[in-house]
Amino acid sequence: MPLKPVASRDNPALKQIRSVLSESGAKRTATLLAGGKLIEAWAGARGQAGADRLLPRQWLRLEGTEPHPLEAELDLPGLLVPEARMRDLTEMKSPPAHALLMELGPELRGPLGPRVVGAWGLQDPGNLGAILRSAAAFGFEEVLLGPGCADPFEPKALRGSMGAAFLVSLRRCANLEGALDTGHWIALDGGDGAVPLADADLRDPLRLLVGNEGHGWKGIALPPSVIRAAIPTAGVESLNAAVALGIACFEAARRRP
């Protein structure tokens, strides 16, 4: 399908795209896959729950660039835009040649799977993207997003996940009590009373949780069934939240038969 040339920032089609992309959190209905690598990562993950939740709706192509190979396959309406407009929409200093507007489908419902990670109050989109990569790399199928967590479908978080967001299911969780099941719930926490991660029960069904980058679980009452586990360190007070969860995910994978 031929793309329509658009130059003005006030074009109604561009204004509509900016409007839907301005939504965040639970109100988000769309996101933007910026760049050929991210588009191809989504295409390669089709059939996975994370990828199938995103439904392609519109192409954006930079003026003077060749069509992306997937343009013909998807046969979507689209816009041919100048560099300034592509930079506006993607919020990238170096605008990509291609972007794909995606509609966001409903969250997964039902019981949790055997391997789940959770993030509570994690505010940095880059940290969240790194957590999604660790989850996907070490065999976790689902990510719970607690209150105050960054938006995983914000374009920066999607780029930070490097396609991992397409390989895991993502769902929001209002509170821990409502999510608890019979699995092994482990909250990474270096405070007093935490057990060493080496002694924690990391068998399936496993739920590995990490708190806020700055204050961890401060101000959040962890239910008694949630075990606090610490990663021993020397010379530093604590680890980056995404690094800590990556270590815990690796340790859980290492122990599996």
N, C-alpha and C positions, 0 to 999 in steps of 0.2 A: 504494500500500500504506500503510495507516494507521501512523503512528509511535507507539511505545509510550512513555508518560510515565514518566520516571525522575527521582527526586530525590536519593536517598541516594548518597553517594560510595562506599559499600561495595557498591553494586549489582554483581552478577557481570558484567553486560554492560559496565559502565564499567570495572571492574577489568581485564577482558580487553583492552579498547581501550588502556588505559594500559600494559598489559604489552607489547603488540606495538609500541607507539610508543616504548617505552624502548630497543628494540634500535637499534643504530647501525652504520654502516659496512657491511662485507660481511655482517653478521648481520641487517641490516634486512630485514624481509619486508613492511612496510606503512608508509604515511605518511598524513598528514592534509592535505587541501586546506582551509585555513581562510579563509572569506570567499567571497562570491558572485563577485567578480572573478577570483579564482584558479580557482574551479570552472569559470567560463565560459571562461577562457583554455584550460583543459584540453579542454573540450568543443569549442572552436573549432579545436584543433590535432589532433583525432582524424584518424587517417590518417598522421600523422608518427610516426617511430619512438619518440621520447621520450614522446609522449602514449599511444601504444598499449601501452607497457610498464606503464602504470598501469591497473589493473582495478578499477572501482568496486564496493564491497562493502556500505557502510552509510552512511545519512544521519544527520546530527545537526542538529537544528533548535532554536533558542532558543525557550523558551516565549513565547507572545504574539506571535510573528511569522508572517507569511504563508508558505506553502510556496514554495520556489524553483521556477521553471518547469521545471527539469530533473527534479524529483522524479517527476512523472507519467511522463516519458519513460523514466527509468531503472527505475522501479518496484522500488526496493530496500527491504529492511527498514531500520528506523531508530529513533532515540530522540528524544524530545522532552525537553529538559533545561533546568533553571533556569540563571540567569546564572552562578552560582558553579561549576557543573559544566562549562559551556562554557569558562569562564576556565581551569579546571584543565587541560582537555584541549588547548586551543589555546595555552596559556601566553601569552595576550594580555591586556593590562590592560583593553582594551575588547573584550569577546567579540563575535565576529561572529554574525550571525543564522543562518548556515548553515556547515556543514563536511561534508566527504565523506571517509570512510575509504577508502583505496585499497590494494589488494594490489600488491606490487611484483613484476613478472615478471622473467625472467632477462635478463642482460646480452647485448648484441649480440656475436656471435662472427664470426670470419673476418677477412679483410684490412681494413686501415684505408682509409677513403675518401680522396678527393683533398684535402680541407681539414680539418685536425684542429688543435685547440689542446690543450695539456696543462698541468696544474697539479701541481707537486711540493711537498709540505709546506705547502700553502696552508691555514692553520688557521682563518681567519675566515670564517664562513658568508656574511656580507655580501659579502666580497671574491669568494668563489666565485660567488655569485649574479650579481654584476656581470660576471664573466668569461663566464658563460653568456649574459648579454644581449649582450655584445660579439660573442661567437662567432655567435650567431643573427643579429645585425644585419648582419654583414659576410660572410655566406655560408659559414660553417664548419658542417659537418654533424655533427661528433663532438668529444667532449671526453674526454681521457685523464686519469684521476685517479691520481696517483702516491702512494707511501707517505706517511702523515702528513697527507693532504689531508682537509679538512672533508667531512662527509657531505652530498652535494647534495640528498638527500631528507629531511634534517632540516627540519622545518617552517619554521624561520627562513630557511634557505637557499632554500627554494622561494619564500617570499614575496619574498626579495631578488632572485630571478631574474625576478620579475614575469611568469611564464609561459614564459620562455625555456627552462626545463628540459624543456618539452614539445616543443620544436622541434629539439633535438639529441639524438644518442645519447650515452649516458654509459657508460664502462666503466673498471674499475679495472685498474691496471698495476703489477705488483710491482717491476719494474726496467726501466730504459731499454733495456738490452741485449736483453731479450726482445721488445721492441716494435719495434726498428729494422727498417726496410725501405729501399727505394731512394728514398724521398722526400727532400725537403730539410728537414733537422732544424735548427731555429734555436732556441737558448736565449737569452732576453733576460738580459743580464748586462753591467753597466757596468764590470767589472774590466779589468785590464791585458790587452792582447792581443785584446780584443773588436773586431770590425769595426763601423763605423757602420751602423745599420739601413738607411740609404740605399744602402749598397753590398752588402747581403745579397741572396742569391738567394731571392726569395719566389714563385717560380713553383710551380704545382701539379706533383706532389703535395707539399703543404706541411704541416709539423708545427711549430707555434709553441708554445714552452714558456716557462713562468714558474715561478720558484722561490718559496721561503718569503718572507713579508712582511719578516722581520727580517734574515735572513742569506743570502738568495738561494740560491745553489748551493753554499755552503760545506759541505764534508764529503761532497759528492756528486761522484763521478768521472764527468765527462761523457765518453762515448765519443768517439774522434777524429773520427768522422763528424758529430758534432753541432757546428755552428758557433755561437760565441757572438757575439751582436750587441748593440750598445749604442744607446740613444736619447740623443743629446746634450742636456744640460741646462745652464742657467746660474743660479747663485745657490742651488741646492739639490743635495744630494749624490745623491739618487735619487728616483725616482717611486714612488708606491703601485703594488703589483704588479698590481692590476686595471686601473689607469689605463694602465700601461705596455703590458699586453697589448692593451687596447683600441686604443691608438695603432698597435701593430704590425698588428692585424687590419684597421684602416682602411687602413694603408699597403699591405697585400697586396691589399685589394679595389680600391684606387685604381689599382694597376698592371695589373689584369686588363683584357683587351680588352672 
